[in-house]
Amino acid sequence: MAEIKCAKQKIEILYEDNHIIVVVKPPNIPVQKDASEDMDMATAIKAYIKNKYNKPGEVYLGIVHRLDRPVGGVMVFARTSKAAARLSVSIASRETEKKYYTISQAMLPKTKGELANYIVKDEKTGSSRVVSEKTGEAKEAILRYELKKSKNGYYLYDVSLVTGRHHQIRVQMANAAAPIWGDQRYAYKIYKPGQQIALFAYSLSFMHPVKKEPMKFTIEMPKVFPWTVFE
């Protein structure tokens, strides 16, 4: 399997053609350049494409969705503006399916169900919060979850996003009194700095923007604690 070097980590390539590239984002690498000036996914992938295909000038790479910096998992990037536009429409119209594994030390209300709230992002703090439906700029946030396993006080959930809001899974889980293990933003009173948030995008399904073929990519959970509780 091909890989891209990014800082001290490697980005695994799951699929690539002239239109898209599907990769596994390592935790703690930003999707695009931010204030930290740390190496980011977009810059590393552009460098890989430029070198592999001997591309002159600036390489195009369309970012059509994101994962929070501490979160790892499957991502698709567009290699052409046409592919970027079509993937963006697919995501906005909820035709793209994103699935996550997450771990909490508390149980959600049911073993299988739905969380529906309204969320507002605070631009000053970079955090989101659950608010009343009547709050200005509030956006509906819906996710579906299923308890897959429980062991030694740890609960493994399979989560599917219906909407794609800022920090949605993290905010809704915390609001439901089942914060994600290691989430130092929304469960800072529980988890210590240095603990890696247990949220992982394990599956991504979408229609190829040009070939019009269904694409599905699924990867295994990380091999580190607390994921190893369920091995």
DAKA-V977785 format. One record per pair of residues at least 6 apart in sequence whose ideal C-beta (glycine too) atoms are under 8 Angstrom apart, sorted by sequence separation. I is the first residue (numbers start at 1). GAP is how many residues later the second one is. D is the distance in whole Angstrom. If there is no record, write none. Layout:
I,GAP,D  I,GAP,D
This chain:
4,6,7  5,6,8  15,6,7  16,6,7  25,6,7  30,6,7  34,6,7  49,6,6  67,6,6  78,6,4  90,6,5  121,6,8  122,6,7  132,6,7  149,6,8  150,6,7  165,6,8  173,6,6  174,6,7  180,6,7  207,6,7  208,6,8  221,6,5  3,7,4  4,7,4  15,7,4  33,7,5  108,7,8  121,7,5  122,7,7  131,7,5  149,7,4  161,7,7  173,7,5  179,7,6  180,7,7  184,7,5  207,7,6  208,7,5  3,8,6  13,8,7  14,8,4  30,8,6  32,8,5  67,8,6  120,8,7  147,8,6  148,8,5  161,8,7  179,8,4  183,8,6  184,8,8  206,8,8  207,8,7  3,9,6  4,9,7  13,9,7  14,9,6  29,9,7  31,9,6  32,9,7  33,9,7  50,9,5  78,9,6  87,9,7  119,9,5  120,9,6  147,9,7  148,9,7  170,9,8  174,9,7  182,9,5  184,9,6  205,9,7  206,9,6  221,9,8  2,10,8  3,10,7  13,10,5  14,10,7  29,10,7  30,10,4  31,10,5  32,10,5  33,10,6  49,10,5  65,10,7  119,10,7  147,10,6  148,10,5  159,10,6  170,10,6  173,10,8  181,10,7  205,10,7  1,11,6  2,11,4  12,11,6  29,11,7  30,11,7  31,11,7  32,11,8  65,11,7  76,11,7  119,11,6  120,11,5  130,11,8  146,11,7  169,11,7  179,11,7  184,11,7  205,11,4  1,12,7  11,12,5  12,12,4  29,12,6  47,12,8  49,12,7  64,12,7  118,12,7  119,12,7  145,12,5  146,12,5  174,12,4  204,12,7  205,12,8  1,13,8  11,13,7  46,13,4  64,13,7  117,13,5  118,13,6  145,13,7  170,13,6  173,13,8  174,13,6  182,13,4  184,13,7  203,13,7  204,13,5  2,14,8  11,14,7  63,14,6  64,14,6  118,14,7  145,14,5  181,14,8  182,14,5  183,14,5  203,14,7  11,15,7  46,15,5  62,15,6  118,15,5  120,15,6  144,15,7  145,15,8  170,15,7  171,15,6  182,15,4  203,15,4  10,16,7  25,16,6  45,16,6  61,16,5  62,16,3  120,16,8  143,16,6  144,16,5  170,16,5  181,16,7  182,16,5  183,16,8  202,16,6  203,16,8  9,17,4  61,17,7  62,17,8  118,17,7  120,17,6  143,17,7  180,17,6  181,17,4  202,17,6  11,18,8  23,18,8  61,18,7  62,18,7  120,18,5  143,18,5  144,18,7  167,18,7  180,18,6  202,18,7  4,19,7  42,19,6  60,19,7  62,19,7  119,19,7  120,19,7  142,19,8  143,19,6  167,19,7  180,19,5  202,19,7  6,20,7  9,20,6  60,20,7  64,20,6  118,20,4  119,20,6  142,20,4  143,20,8  42,21,6  60,21,7  62,21,7  118,21,7  119,21,8  142,21,5  200,21,6  7,22,7  23,22,7  62,22,3  118,22,6  119,22,4  141,22,5  200,22,6  6,23,6  64,23,4  117,23,8  118,23,7  140,23,6  155,23,7  21,24,6  64,24,5  116,24,7  117,24,5  139,24,7  141,24,4  62,25,7  116,25,7  143,25,7  62,26,8  65,26,6  115,26,8  116,26,5  139,26,6  143,26,6  64,27,6  73,27,7  115,27,7  141,27,5  154,27,7  170,27,8  200,27,8  21,28,7  114,28,7  115,28,5  196,28,7  198,28,6  114,29,7  143,29,6  170,29,7  198,29,7  11,30,7  49,30,7  114,30,5  115,30,7  141,30,7  169,30,6  7,31,7  32,31,6  65,31,8  113,31,7  114,31,7  141,31,6  7,32,4  31,32,6  45,32,6  113,32,6  6,33,6  11,33,6  65,33,8  112,33,7  6,34,8  11,34,7  41,34,7  112,34,5  6,35,7  31,35,5  34,35,8  42,35,7  111,35,7  112,35,7  31,36,6  41,36,8  111,36,4  108,37,6  128,37,7  6,38,4  31,38,8  128,38,5  5,39,7  30,39,5  108,39,7  128,39,5  4,40,5  29,40,7  107,40,7  127,40,7  128,40,8  4,41,6  28,41,6  130,41,6  25,42,6  28,42,6  129,42,7  130,42,7  4,43,8  27,43,6  107,43,8  128,43,5  4,44,4  27,44,6  31,44,7  121,44,8  182,44,8  27,45,4  121,45,5  130,45,4  181,45,6  25,46,8  26,46,5  119,46,5  121,46,8  25,47,5  101,47,8  108,47,8  119,47,7  24,48,7  25,48,6  105,48,6  107,48,6  114,48,8  24,49,7  25,49,8  105,49,6  106,49,7  108,49,7  119,49,7  24,50,6  25,50,5  104,50,8  105,50,7  23,51,8  24,51,8  103,51,6  104,51,5  22,52,7  23,52,6  103,52,7  119,52,6  22,53,7  103,53,6  104,53,7  119,53,8  22,54,5  23,54,7  102,54,8  103,54,7  117,54,8  21,55,7  22,55,8  101,55,6  102,55,5  117,55,6  20,56,6  21,56,5  101,56,7  20,57,7  101,57,6  102,57,6  115,57,5  20,58,6  21,58,6  100,58,8  101,58,8  115,58,8  117,58,6  127,58,6  19,59,7  20,59,6  99,59,7  100,59,5  127,59,8  14,60,7  19,60,6  99,60,7  100,60,8  115,60,8  18,61,6  19,61,6  99,61,5  100,61,8  115,61,6  17,62,8  18,62,7  98,62,7  16,63,8  19,63,8  20,63,6  97,63,7  98,63,5  19,64,4  108,65,8  98,66,7  20,67,7  102,67,6  109,67,7  94,68,7  108,68,6  94,69,8  100,69,6  104,69,6  108,70,5  102,71,7  106,71,6  107,71,6  106,72,4  154,72,6  91,73,7  106,73,7  104,74,4  156,74,5  104,75,6  154,75,5  104,76,6  105,76,6  154,76,7  103,77,7  104,77,6  152,77,6  102,78,5  103,78,5  151,78,6  102,79,8  151,79,6  149,81,5  104,94,8  103,95,4  102,96,6  101,97,8  102,97,5  101,98,8  102,98,7  65,99,7  68,99,7  100,99,6  101,99,5  100,100,6  100,101,5  101,101,5  68,102,8  99,102,7  100,102,7  98,103,6  99,103,6  99,104,4  98,105,7  99,105,8  97,106,7  98,106,6  97,107,7  96,108,7  97,108,4  96,109,7  97,109,7  96,110,4  95,111,7  95,112,7  91,115,8  90,116,6  90,117,6  87,119,7  90,119,7  101,120,6  87,122,5  86,123,4  103,123,5  86,124,8  103,124,7  70,126,7  71,126,6  75,126,7  83,126,4  101,126,8  103,126,8  70,127,5  73,127,5  74,127,5  82,127,7  83,127,6  71,128,5  72,128,6  73,128,3  74,128,7  76,128,6  82,128,7  68,129,8  70,129,8  71,129,7  72,129,7  73,129,6  74,129,7  75,129,7  71,130,7  74,130,4  76,130,7  68,131,8  73,131,8  78,131,7  67,134,6  74,143,5  74,144,8  74,145,6  73,146,7  72,150,7  28,168,8  27,169,6  27,170,8  25,176,8  22,182,7  20,188,7  19,189,7  20,189,7  19,190,6  19,191,5  19,192,8  22,193,8  22,195,6  24,195,6  27,195,8  15,200,7  15,202,7  14,203,5  14,205,8
